[in-house]
Amino acid sequence: MSNQKDYTVRATHCSHQASLDEIYDRLVEITAPLHRSWAKIEKARRIGIKINMQMRTNAIRRIGGRRQELVDDDVMRAALRLLRERSDAEIFALDTSSAPPGQRPGDDFNAKPILEEFGVEYVEAGDPPFERYKVPDGGIMFSEYQLSAALGEADAFVSLAKMKNHGFMGITLCLKNLFGLPPIPPHGRLRTYFHHVIRLSYVLPDLGLIAQPCLNIIDGLTGQARMEWGGEGRIADCLVAGDHIIATDACGSHLMGTDPRLDWPTPPFRRDRSPVAVAAEHGFGTVDLDEIDFAMEGLTPPVAEFDSAKADPPEQIARLRQTASEQALFYRDHSERILDAHAGNYVFLQDGEVIWSGPDPGQAGAVQEVAAGKRDQAVWLKLADPAEREGEQMAVYEKILAA
């Protein structure tokens, strides 16, 4: 009987003061056992890679000489060198810039010299052409997503992420890194549409199911606690690599001192469910370390102190989750009337009524302004599409209310 496990993850100590060659050597060591990863990469003719890299140059923060909130330059170089040495495929980096159309990728594209050094093409995920991608098995939050056509051209996909806490998701590693794939206006949704109360925890596993990264790398030389942007720098002195995005993040969470089986409302998951736990709950990967061929060298968790920032009282967050779910089901049950009046527009629903409607939800202002002071009543945003092409899974909200 074979004892081979379905997932393989390796982690190693690597000083944040290490040289580029030392970082590369550690990366070679921890990726060598990832036979499933390399089998796919070495057959690929086109490889896509999503790197946690977009931030305006004058806003980059560092700790110990390394990037604090983004994948460090030397880790990026080491990963691209490794891919170049193991494959002769075309490689492209895919991400969404916050710069206006016509100016993308803009000032936040400070990784350009590194990509050019390794002959890696940059594809702006926020600009056409796009394709609509069905989520395998029907989707967890939505049945399909509009994403860059380049994603479908990749024979193998890689997620290269930073070790950080996240204000809403608790932890951001390789799975949350994929949130840079959906386009933003004018061609896509506002970030807040997917980042809305409840949705993001389910959207992220959907993106993982579509992209299916076969190689996942976490830069833990340095990282950040409390939140994804503007948090507290941490020196963690580690690198992690795995052949499955959920298993890799589970092991990364373990190194950060968080049991990957934990879920809302247990910290660091103070606001929303753990997307890694949601994925495993739906049969996508595992959060059980006993089911992972996991080994770490020279590391004792936690590698540094990590936790998300304190949020609103749990009772208030629970109330917002409840009322958001109620508005989602109100939309479902009254969709005919709402579509008659608002078809093609975005609608904000609160307390059983449409409180705003228009083609651009960005014009409505901050959610707090739209909410009109009702702090205990969530505002739920929805595209009133008669065809319901995005296929939102209302069972998610039913389960929340049932619980």
C-alpha positions, 0 to 999 in steps of 0.5 A: 500500500502506498503512503504517498499523500496528495499534497507536498509542501516544504519549508526552510529557514532562510535568513532575510540577510541571505544573498540572492544565490543563497535564496535561490539554493534554498528555493531549489531545495524546497521545490525539488520534491514537488514532482507534480509541480515540475511535471506540469511546468516542464510540459508547459509551452506557456506559464503564467505567474501571479506575483504579489508585486503591485505598489507605487514605488514611493510607497514601498515599505521595507524591513531588514532591507527587504520588501515588507508588503510585497514579494522581495526583489531577490525572491522574485529573481530566484523564482524566475531563475528557477522557472527559466532553468526548469522550462523553456516555455514562454512566461508571463506575469499577470496582475491588475494595476490600479492605474487608470486605463491608458496609463497602466501598469503605471507607477506601481509597476516597479517590478518591470526591470526584474521581469525584463531581466528574465524575459517575462512578459507583463499582462495587464489583467484589467484590460481586454481581451477577456474570457468568461471562465466557468468554475469547476463543479459549479462554483462556490460563490459564483458560477463564472468570472470574467478574467483575462484571456491570457489566463486560459492560455497558461498550461501551468500557473504559479502563485508567488506570494508574501507572508502577511495578515489581512484585515478581512481574510485574517491571513493572505498567502498564495490564495489571496494573492489571486485576488489580483486576477479579476479586472476592475472598472471600467471593464470589471467589478469594483473591488468592493463587489467581491470584497463585500461582506461574506463574498470574498471568503468564497470568491478566493477558492473559486479563483483558485479552482479556475487558475489551479496553480501547480507551484505555490511559493511564499516569501517569508523572509520578511512579512507583515502583521495586523493587515495587508497594507500599512501593518507591522513589519515582521522578520520571519526568515523562511521560504515555503513551496508546495504543489497545491495552493490550499495545502501550501497556505495551510502550512504557511498558516501553521508557520505563522502560528495559526491552526489552518483548521480555524475559522471565523470568528476565531482570530485571526479570522475576526471579520470573515471566514477563512477562505482556506477552510472554505476551500477544504470544506468544498473538497478543494485541498486540505487544511489537515496537516496530517494529509500533507507531505509537509517537512520543514527544516530549521523552523519552529512555528511561529516564525514570528508574531502574526495576528490580524488587527482587532475589528469591531465587536464579534456581535456587530460583525455577526449582525452584519453577516446576518443582515447581508445574507438577509438582503441577498435572499431578499434580492432572490425572492424579489428579483422580478420586481427589482429587475423591472425597475433596475435591470442593468444597474447595480443596486445597494440593498439594505433592510429590505429596500433598494437604497441606491441604483446606478451604472457605476457603484463607485458614484454612490460613495463609501458604504458607510455613507450609503448605509445612512447611519444604520450600523447594524444593517449591512448594505449588500451590492448586486448587479441586477442582471436579468440573465444572472450570468455570474450565477451567484450561489444563494445557498451560501447565504442560506447556510449562514442564516441557518447557522 
